[in-house]
Amino acid sequence: MRTIRPSIARIALIASIGILVAACGGAASAPDLSTVGSAVDDGGSGARTQGYRAGELSGAAGGEPGDDSGPVPPITDDGVGAAVDDAKIIRTGTIALEVTDVPTALVTARDGIRGMGGYVGASQTENIQDQPYATITYRIPADRWEDALDLLRKLNGLTSKVVTESTEAIEVTGQVIDLEARIRNLRASETALQEIAAGATRVTDVLEVQNQLTNVRGQIEQLGAALADLEDRAGFATLTATFSVPIVAVEAAAEGFEPAKVVDEASASLVNILQALTTAGIWFAIVWLPLLLVLGAIVALVVWIGRRLGLIGRRSGADVPLAG
């Protein structure tokens, strides 16, 4: 047992180092991102090469993206002047269209997008003021983005007006490279931990290595899902299009005028006025008229008593001297 304990200590040390490498491998092994997607001058030699090529990003020459089965070939300057655009760009956009016939335009746009290798991601149709209105989200191959915009701008003559159009592009090349590097390092750590687990003899050592393996595999799955999402959004652009029919100003004004509704509103106003006048007359006849009569009688009685007592004198005409 004395010879086993030092080896187990070395095993634990190697496992700890593996986890440390996996944790910080993304930053340590990720290449310089300043040259990604742009040509790099080779010291005045006249040759210009890309910082990274698609095969080198995937970790295997000619392999699929994310395939780490082969070695990473070195980046060399082969003197070829043609630059390879390997930038990962997420494109999104919106376009609002006025078309002569919404159902026909939807079918034409769907068939055209499918012909480019795209598909309909989401759709919503409704009637607004008895007019059809549709909102469709298309997923389009990134290299057919401009073709899709040209298709929707015309639609075989169905598009009468492009109301609004906007696009946005976000480059995620650096994120893709970072994720691929981190996944490679985690897989290397996973392989090392599996070898350590195969040589462990104590149950506690085996459990510790298995715990670290579970952690590493969880990180690989999480980063793999993030990488797949970036690859999907970079490979297929998202374009949201709205389809509606043009509304003529005369038609809009005519739709706003409803004679029957105007007559109904005028009749309702007349009824309200008559009701208010009738209510006022009833209040006057029942409440105010008796009060006024009583008040008038009281005033007349006070005046009569005042005259009888001489408190209120009658006005007499002033004596006017007769002319001699």
HUCORGI-V730827 format. One record per pair of residues at least 4 apart in sequence whose ideal C-beta (glycine too) atoms are under 6 Angstrom apart, sorted by the first residue. I is the first residue (numbers start at 1). J is the second residue. If there is no record, write none. Layout:
# HUCORGI-V730827
{{I	J} {I	J}}
This chain:
# HUCORGI-V730827
{{8	205} {11	196} {15	196} {15	209} {15	212} {18	189} {18	192} {18	193} {19	212} {21	25} {22	185} {22	186} {22	189} {22	216} {24	28} {25	29} {25	182} {25	185} {26	30} {26	178} {26	181} {26	182} {29	181} {30	178} {30	181} {33	174} {35	40} {35	51} {36	51} {36	52} {36	173} {37	87} {37	173} {39	48} {39	83} {40	49} {40	51} {42	47} {42	77} {47	77} {47	79} {49	77} {50	83} {50	84} {52	56} {52	57} {53	84} {54	86} {55	61} {55	62} {58	63} {58	65} {58	67} {59	68} {59	72} {60	67} {60	69} {60	70} {61	73} {63	67} {68	184} {87	171} {87	173} {88	172} {88	173} {88	176} {88	234} {89	169} {89	171} {90	170} {90	172} {90	233} {90	234} {91	145} {91	169} {91	237} {92	168} {92	238} {93	167} {93	239} {94	166} {94	240} {95	152} {95	165} {95	241} {96	163} {96	164} {96	242} {97	159} {97	243} {98	160} {98	161} {98	244} {98	246} {99	105} {99	158} {99	159} {99	243} {100	158} {100	160} {102	132} {102	134} {102	243} {105	155} {105	158} {105	243} {106	134} {108	155} {108	156} {112	151} {113	118} {113	138} {116	144} {116	147} {117	141} {118	138} {118	139} {118	140} {119	139} {121	137} {121	139} {122	137} {123	136} {124	135} {125	134} {126	133} {128	133} {131	245} {133	244} {134	243} {135	242} {136	241} {137	240} {138	239} {139	236} {140	144} {140	148} {140	237} {140	239} {142	235} {142	237} {144	148} {145	237} {152	241} {153	162} {154	159} {155	159} {160	246} {172	176} {172	230} {176	230} {179	223} {179	227} {182	223} {183	223} {186	216} {186	219} {186	220} {189	216} {190	216} {193	209} {193	212} {193	213} {196	209} {197	209} {200	205} {200	206} {200	209} {220	224} {230	234} {231	235} {247	252} {282	286} {283	287} {284	288} {284	289} {285	289} {306	311} {306	312} {307	312}}
